[in-house]
Amino acid sequence: MSQTEQAVRSIDGLELPPAGTWAIDPVHSTVGFTARHLMVSKVRGKFASFAGTIEVSGEPAESSVEATVDAASIDTGEPNREAHVRSADFLDVEHYPTITFQAKGPLATSGTRFTLTGDLTIRGVTRPITLEGEYLGVMSHPQMGTRMGFSASGEINRYDWDRIITRYERFLSRVRVPVPASVPEAR
């Protein structure tokens, strides 16, 4: 019997990962977004630099998540747009270099589906956000160790952050944020 088989626990027929600290794997994870541009097209992008941990508790509702994104690492495939989004018109990375998310206690909604409500901080303003997610499971790999996977996404409204973008008010209000992640157990 492997370490994973011994440590995996089952709650309501769902195999959950062992309790402990898990680090988000940036190589097998993405922090991305989709935003409307001028209300007629969608721009997709991602942040290249991010880190985070998931504290899996013996009681799943007491688990927690902390993540930090390097705001300057935005990548939309267009250098001029990226420079503009880094500017004071949008993220103001000179004064606010990180975006953070902290949450406690995912709530199971059905099977592998869950919601996670936490605090998202952008430009120094913190607001609650609820992510809809799916737990993808836990497995053991001979070279990569024990890993769990999940995906989560939510939608933010820039007005919730005290109208972060003032000059472009009518062009961009909602941003969809998908976060697929692979999470190896911390050693």
C-alpha atoms as a printed R data frame, in Angstrom:
    type eleno elety resid chain resno       x      y       z
1   ATOM     1    CA   MET     A     1   0.000  0.000   0.000
2   ATOM     2    CA   SER     A     2   1.502  3.354  -0.971
3   ATOM     3    CA   GLN     A     3   1.806  6.384   1.284
4   ATOM     4    CA   THR     A     4  -0.985  8.053  -0.707
5   ATOM     5    CA   GLU     A     5  -3.298  5.077  -0.317
6   ATOM     6    CA   GLN     A     6  -2.686  5.138   3.440
7   ATOM     7    CA   ALA     A     7  -3.144  8.906   3.757
8   ATOM     8    CA   VAL     A     8  -6.068  9.416   1.388
9   ATOM     9    CA   ARG     A     9  -9.321  9.603   3.265
10  ATOM    10    CA   SER     A    10 -12.840  9.216   2.064
11  ATOM    11    CA   ILE     A    11 -15.692 11.522   3.040
12  ATOM    12    CA   ASP     A    12 -19.121 10.877   1.559
13  ATOM    13    CA   GLY     A    13 -17.482  8.572  -1.003
14  ATOM    14    CA   LEU     A    14 -15.009 11.237  -2.177
15  ATOM    15    CA   GLU     A    15 -11.276 10.545  -1.815
16  ATOM    16    CA   LEU     A    16  -9.620 13.582  -0.254
17  ATOM    17    CA   PRO     A    17  -5.919 14.385   0.039
18  ATOM    18    CA   PRO     A    18  -4.006 13.892   3.254
19  ATOM    19    CA   ALA     A    19  -3.988 16.795   5.700
20  ATOM    20    CA   GLY     A    20  -0.959 19.064   5.409
21  ATOM    21    CA   THR     A    21   0.528 21.929   3.447
22  ATOM    22    CA   TRP     A    22   0.382 21.766  -0.334
23  ATOM    23    CA   ALA     A    23   2.208 24.229  -2.623
24  ATOM    24    CA   ILE     A    24   0.670 25.339  -5.917
25  ATOM    25    CA   ASP     A    25   2.849 24.084  -8.775
26  ATOM    26    CA   PRO     A    26   3.399 27.029 -11.180
27  ATOM    27    CA   VAL     A    27   4.609 24.697 -13.946
28  ATOM    28    CA   HIS     A    28   1.335 22.764 -14.064
29  ATOM    29    CA   SER     A    29  -1.039 25.574 -13.033
30  ATOM    30    CA   THR     A    30  -2.332 28.798 -14.551
31  ATOM    31    CA   VAL     A    31  -3.732 32.065 -13.238
32  ATOM    32    CA   GLY     A    32  -5.572 33.404 -16.248
33  ATOM    33    CA   PHE     A    33  -8.350 35.800 -17.136
34  ATOM    34    CA   THR     A    34 -10.738 36.836 -19.867
35  ATOM    35    CA   ALA     A    35 -11.825 40.470 -20.117
36  ATOM    36    CA   ARG     A    36 -14.169 42.243 -22.505
37  ATOM    37    CA   HIS     A    37 -12.432 44.830 -24.671
38  ATOM    38    CA   LEU     A    38 -14.552 47.747 -25.892
39  ATOM    39    CA   MET     A    39 -17.531 45.447 -25.243
40  ATOM    40    CA   VAL     A    40 -17.091 43.779 -28.656
41  ATOM    41    CA   SER     A    41 -14.249 41.321 -28.116
42  ATOM    42    CA   LYS     A    42 -12.628 39.235 -25.400
43  ATOM    43    CA   VAL     A    43  -8.987 39.453 -24.408
44  ATOM    44    CA   ARG     A    44  -7.392 36.466 -22.719
45  ATOM    45    CA   GLY     A    45  -4.281 36.624 -20.641
46  ATOM    46    CA   LYS     A    46  -2.429 35.133 -17.733
47  ATOM    47    CA   PHE     A    47  -0.001 35.990 -14.990
48  ATOM    48    CA   ALA     A    48   3.342 34.238 -15.423
49  ATOM    49    CA   SER     A    49   4.512 34.550 -11.815
50  ATOM    50    CA   PHE     A    50   2.445 33.371  -8.850
51  ATOM    51    CA   ALA     A    51   2.729 31.240  -5.728
52  ATOM    52    CA   GLY     A    52   0.400 29.814  -3.168
53  ATOM    53    CA   THR     A    53  -0.312 27.209  -0.559
54  ATOM    54    CA   ILE     A    54  -3.292 25.154   0.425
55  ATOM    55    CA   GLU     A    55  -3.569 23.999   4.024
56  ATOM    56    CA   VAL     A    56  -5.628 20.832   3.926
57  ATOM    57    CA   SER     A    57  -7.172 20.294   7.348
58  ATOM    58    CA   GLY     A    58  -8.379 17.050   8.861
59  ATOM    59    CA   GLU     A    59 -11.809 18.694   8.672
60  ATOM    60    CA   PRO     A    60 -12.194 19.946   5.047
61  ATOM    61    CA   ALA     A    61 -14.246 23.002   6.056
62  ATOM    62    CA   GLU     A    62 -11.257 24.236   8.093
63  ATOM    63    CA   SER     A    63  -8.846 24.137   5.133
64  ATOM    64    CA   SER     A    64  -7.398 27.382   3.772
65  ATOM    65    CA   VAL     A    65  -5.802 28.873   0.666
66  ATOM    66    CA   GLU     A    66  -3.303 31.708   0.241
67  ATOM    67    CA   ALA     A    67  -2.063 32.889  -3.146
68  ATOM    68    CA   THR     A    68   0.049 35.787  -4.383
69  ATOM    69    CA   VAL     A    69   0.302 36.969  -7.986
70  ATOM    70    CA   ASP     A    70   3.067 39.207  -9.329
71  ATOM    71    CA   ALA     A    71   0.918 41.861 -11.023
72  ATOM    72    CA   ALA     A    72   3.759 42.904 -13.353
73  ATOM    73    CA   SER     A    73   3.911 39.367 -14.799
74  ATOM    74    CA   ILE     A    74   0.727 39.937 -16.841
75  ATOM    75    CA   ASP     A    75   0.918 38.393 -20.309
76  ATOM    76    CA   THR     A    76  -1.733 39.087 -22.950
77  ATOM    77    CA   GLY     A    77   0.419 38.481 -26.013
78  ATOM    78    CA   GLU     A    78   0.553 42.226 -26.780
79  ATOM    79    CA   PRO     A    79   3.422 44.204 -25.148
80  ATOM    80    CA   ASN     A    80   1.763 47.625 -25.553
81  ATOM    81    CA   ARG     A    81  -1.440 46.431 -23.869
82  ATOM    82    CA   GLU     A    82   0.571 44.792 -21.078
83  ATOM    83    CA   ALA     A    83   2.481 48.030 -20.424
84  ATOM    84    CA   HIS     A    84  -0.817 49.913 -20.273
85  ATOM    85    CA   VAL     A    85  -2.417 47.406 -17.881
86  ATOM    86    CA   ARG     A    86   0.677 47.629 -15.633
87  ATOM    87    CA   SER     A    87   0.314 51.438 -15.528
88  ATOM    88    CA   ALA     A    88  -1.602 53.553 -13.000
89  ATOM    89    CA   ASP     A    89  -4.621 53.414 -15.367
90  ATOM    90    CA   PHE     A    90  -5.164 49.781 -14.355
91  ATOM    91    CA   LEU     A    91  -3.038 47.691 -11.941
92  ATOM    92    CA   ASP     A    92  -0.479 50.375 -10.965
93  ATOM    93    CA   VAL     A    93   2.207 47.741 -10.377
94  ATOM    94    CA   GLU     A    94   4.720 50.379  -9.290
95  ATOM    95    CA   HIS     A    95   2.674 51.021  -6.136
96  ATOM    96    CA   TYR     A    96   0.814 47.690  -5.870
97  ATOM    97    CA   PRO     A    97   3.142 44.912  -7.073
98  ATOM    98    CA   THR     A    98   1.022 41.975  -5.888
99  ATOM    99    CA   ILE     A    99  -2.513 40.665  -6.103
100 ATOM   100    CA   THR     A   100  -3.459 38.387  -3.206
101 ATOM   101    CA   PHE     A   101  -6.195 35.889  -2.406
102 ATOM   102    CA   GLN     A   102  -6.909 34.333   0.992
103 ATOM   103    CA   ALA     A   103  -9.762 31.971   1.818
104 ATOM   104    CA   LYS     A   104 -10.904 29.520   4.456
105 ATOM   105    CA   GLY     A   105 -13.225 26.566   4.268
106 ATOM   106    CA   PRO     A   106 -14.366 25.364   0.855
107 ATOM   107    CA   LEU     A   107 -18.019 24.409   0.845
108 ATOM   108    CA   ALA     A   108 -18.957 21.261  -1.039
109 ATOM   109    CA   THR     A   109 -21.919 21.827  -3.312
110 ATOM   110    CA   SER     A   110 -22.289 18.512  -5.141
111 ATOM   111    CA   GLY     A   111 -19.853 15.628  -5.526
112 ATOM   112    CA   THR     A   112 -16.515 17.100  -6.564
113 ATOM   113    CA   ARG     A   113 -17.904 20.641  -6.960
114 ATOM   114    CA   PHE     A   114 -17.302 23.318  -4.327
115 ATOM   115    CA   THR     A   115 -17.466 27.041  -3.667
116 ATOM   116    CA   LEU     A   116 -14.696 28.976  -1.991
117 ATOM   117    CA   THR     A   117 -15.247 32.474  -0.661
118 ATOM   118    CA   GLY     A   118 -12.210 34.551   0.160
119 ATOM   119    CA   ASP     A   119 -10.642 37.984   0.085
120 ATOM   120    CA   LEU     A   120  -9.105 39.251  -3.154
121 ATOM   121    CA   THR     A   121  -6.804 42.282  -2.892
122 ATOM   122    CA   ILE     A   122  -6.077 44.366  -5.990
123 ATOM   123    CA   ARG     A   123  -4.375 47.779  -5.764
124 ATOM   124    CA   GLY     A   124  -4.562 47.640  -1.978
125 ATOM   125    CA   VAL     A   125  -8.361 47.225  -1.951
126 ATOM   126    CA   THR     A   126  -9.739 43.984  -0.506
127 ATOM   127    CA   ARG     A   127 -13.137 42.602  -1.454
128 ATOM   128    CA   PRO     A   128 -14.796 39.197  -1.077
129 ATOM   129    CA   ILE     A   129 -15.034 36.918  -4.085
130 ATOM   130    CA   THR     A   130 -16.645 33.510  -4.431
131 ATOM   131    CA   LEU     A   131 -14.993 30.977  -6.715
132 ATOM   132    CA   GLU     A   132 -16.787 27.984  -8.167
133 ATOM   133    CA   GLY     A   133 -14.508 25.004  -8.319
134 ATOM   134    CA   GLU     A   134 -14.028 21.353  -9.007
135 ATOM   135    CA   TYR     A   135 -11.776 19.013  -7.061
136 ATOM   136    CA   LEU     A   136 -10.052 16.754  -9.616
137 ATOM   137    CA   GLY     A   137  -8.592 14.202  -7.237
138 ATOM   138    CA   VAL     A   138  -5.371 13.070  -5.595
139 ATOM   139    CA   MET     A   139  -2.761 10.665  -6.951
140 ATOM   140    CA   SER     A   140   0.748  9.427  -6.379
141 ATOM   141    CA   HIS     A   141   3.406  9.546  -9.092
142 ATOM   142    CA   PRO     A   142   6.814  7.842  -8.729
143 ATOM   143    CA   GLN     A   143   8.796 10.930  -9.831
144 ATOM   144    CA   MET     A   144   6.407 13.761  -8.922
145 ATOM   145    CA   GLY     A   145   5.160 12.532  -5.545
146 ATOM   146    CA   THR     A   146   1.649 12.980  -4.203
147 ATOM   147    CA   ARG     A   147  -0.400 15.586  -6.051
148 ATOM   148    CA   MET     A   148  -3.934 16.882  -6.025
149 ATOM   149    CA   GLY     A   149  -5.703 18.836  -8.728
150 ATOM   150    CA   PHE     A   150  -8.517 21.326  -8.870
151 ATOM   151    CA   SER     A   151  -9.875 24.129 -10.978
152 ATOM   152    CA   ALA     A   152 -11.713 27.228  -9.836
153 ATOM   153    CA   SER     A   153 -13.095 30.335 -11.486
154 ATOM   154    CA   GLY     A   154 -14.970 33.448 -10.566
155 ATOM   155    CA   GLU     A   155 -15.974 36.767 -11.977
156 ATOM   156    CA   ILE     A   156 -14.894 40.125 -10.622
157 ATOM   157    CA   ASN     A   157 -16.375 43.529 -11.233
158 ATOM   158    CA   ARG     A   158 -13.836 46.334 -11.195
159 ATOM   159    CA   TYR     A   159 -16.371 48.601  -9.513
160 ATOM   160    CA   ASP     A   160 -16.026 46.345  -6.461
161 ATOM   161    CA   TRP     A   161 -12.464 47.650  -6.155
162 ATOM   162    CA   ASP     A   162 -13.447 51.312  -5.889
163 ATOM   163    CA   ARG     A   163 -13.505 51.831  -9.627
164 ATOM   164    CA   ILE     A   164  -9.891 50.832 -10.196
165 ATOM   165    CA   ILE     A   165 -10.059 51.990 -13.780
166 ATOM   166    CA   THR     A   166 -11.526 55.460 -14.030
167 ATOM   167    CA   ARG     A   167 -10.543 56.547 -17.517
168 ATOM   168    CA   TYR     A   168 -11.984 53.450 -19.175
169 ATOM   169    CA   GLU     A   169 -15.182 53.076 -17.148
170 ATOM   170    CA   ARG     A   170 -17.599 52.132 -19.879
171 ATOM   171    CA   PHE     A   171 -15.297 49.670 -21.654
172 ATOM   172    CA   LEU     A   172 -14.385 47.115 -19.008
173 ATOM   173    CA   SER     A   173 -16.374 46.108 -15.982
174 ATOM   174    CA   ARG     A   174 -16.273 42.311 -15.558
175 ATOM   175    CA   VAL     A   175 -13.310 39.957 -15.709
176 ATOM   176    CA   ARG     A   176 -13.600 36.140 -15.635
177 ATOM   177    CA   VAL     A   177 -10.749 34.466 -13.726
178 ATOM   178    CA   PRO     A   178 -10.188 30.706 -14.296
179 ATOM   179    CA   VAL     A   179  -7.533 28.975 -12.159
180 ATOM   180    CA   PRO     A   180  -6.657 25.354 -13.029
181 ATOM   181    CA   ALA     A   181  -4.012 24.039 -10.619
182 ATOM   182    CA   SER     A   182  -1.856 21.068  -9.858
183 ATOM   183    CA   VAL     A   183  -0.722 20.988  -6.263
184 ATOM   184    CA   PRO     A   184   2.124 18.785  -5.018
185 ATOM   185    CA   GLU     A   185   2.308 17.958  -1.335
186 ATOM   186    CA   ALA     A   186   4.952 20.103   0.384
187 ATOM   187    CA   ARG     A   187   7.946 18.161   1.610
